[in-house]
Amino acid sequence: MTRDEALIAAFADELRSRRAVLRFSQEELAHRAGVNRTYIAKLELARNQPTLTVLLRVAEALEVPLPELIAGALARR
């Protein structure tokens, strides 16, 4: 696994974990972030990586500051 792939996988794990703590379905998170549910699923499977604007919307939907979300992903690498 490359360094980039490891970071994308770590973000996927962090996203899934934070969503589970809030007990949000993928549908609920997608609605709050203004994206499609399948996009959230692809993020959680590390098949897509978000743009900066989507990353910010997802962080806001998860009710977490963006730097904290990123730090969580970096800690999982």
C-alpha positions as CSV (number, residue, x, y, z in Angstrom):
1,M,0.0,0.0,0.0
2,T,1.4,3.4,-0.9
3,R,1.5,6.3,1.5
4,D,-1.4,8.0,-0.3
5,E,-3.5,4.8,-0.2
6,A,-2.7,4.5,3.5
7,L,-3.9,8.0,4.2
8,I,-7.1,7.5,2.2
9,A,-7.8,4.3,4.1
10,A,-7.1,6.0,7.4
11,F,-9.6,8.8,6.5
12,A,-12.1,6.1,5.6
13,D,-11.7,4.5,9.0
14,E,-12.0,7.8,10.8
15,L,-15.1,8.8,8.9
16,R,-16.8,5.5,9.5
17,S,-15.9,5.6,13.2
18,R,-17.1,9.1,13.8
19,R,-20.3,8.4,12.0
20,A,-20.9,5.3,14.1
21,V,-20.3,7.2,17.4
22,L,-23.0,9.7,16.3
23,R,-25.2,6.8,15.3
24,F,-25.8,8.4,11.9
25,S,-26.6,6.2,8.9
26,Q,-24.7,6.9,5.7
27,E,-28.0,8.4,4.5
28,E,-28.2,10.8,7.4
29,L,-24.6,11.9,7.1
30,A,-25.0,12.4,3.4
31,H,-28.1,14.5,3.9
32,R,-26.4,16.7,6.5
33,A,-23.3,17.1,4.3
34,G,-25.3,17.7,1.1
35,V,-23.8,14.8,-0.8
36,N,-25.1,11.5,-2.1
37,R,-25.3,8.4,0.1
38,T,-23.3,6.4,-2.3
39,Y,-20.5,9.0,-2.2
40,I,-20.3,8.6,1.6
41,A,-20.1,4.8,1.1
42,K,-17.3,5.2,-1.4
43,L,-15.4,7.5,1.0
44,E,-15.8,4.9,3.8
45,L,-14.6,2.2,1.5
46,A,-11.5,4.3,0.5
47,R,-12.6,4.3,-3.1
48,N,-13.0,8.1,-3.4
49,Q,-11.3,11.0,-1.7
50,P,-13.2,14.2,-1.0
51,T,-12.5,17.7,-2.3
52,L,-11.6,20.3,0.3
53,T,-15.1,21.7,0.1
54,V,-16.7,18.3,0.6
55,L,-14.3,17.5,3.4
56,L,-15.3,20.7,5.2
57,R,-19.1,19.8,4.8
58,V,-18.5,16.3,6.1
59,A,-16.6,17.6,9.1
60,E,-19.4,20.1,9.8
61,A,-22.0,17.3,9.4
62,L,-20.1,15.2,11.9
63,E,-20.0,18.2,14.2
64,V,-16.2,18.2,14.4
65,P,-13.6,20.8,13.5
66,L,-11.9,20.0,10.2
67,P,-8.4,19.9,11.8
68,E,-9.6,17.4,14.4
69,L,-11.1,15.1,11.6
70,I,-7.8,15.3,9.7
71,A,-5.8,14.7,12.9
72,G,-7.9,11.6,13.6
73,A,-7.1,10.2,10.2
74,L,-3.4,11.0,10.5
75,A,-3.3,9.2,13.8
76,R,-4.7,6.0,12.2
77,R,-2.0,5.8,9.5
